[in-house]
């Protein structure tokens, strides 16, 4: 315990290290990993379906037909899942006024947020910006 106090006392009069320079911010906010995975999975399914369709044309069979139907159903679920992931935000618009709800996709990009902010500014009826 005394060693700890001795070390603290020795370092108390030393200057602090220089702060690290700020790192350059990324040019664009990267997409959330889930969205990339959903798109990648949908692309993989589409390639698989295309391959199955080519095989079915050359060698038609009930098994290939069933595989195509299952893959198409999975592709539709994957695309619906990517589209339907949304968050409802309830935010105060102004003091004393009711709250406003906004439903936004979970994978909202910075460009989409800028476009939405521009739209809201364009429809403002009161004060000028």
Secondary structure, 3 states (H helix, E strand, C coil): CHHHHHHHHHHCCCCCCCCCCCCCCCCCCCCCHHHHHHHHHHHHHHHHHHHHHHHHHHCCCHHHHHHHHHHHHHHHHHHHHHHHCEEEEEEECCCCCCEEEEEEECCCCHHHHHHHHHHHHHCCCCCCC
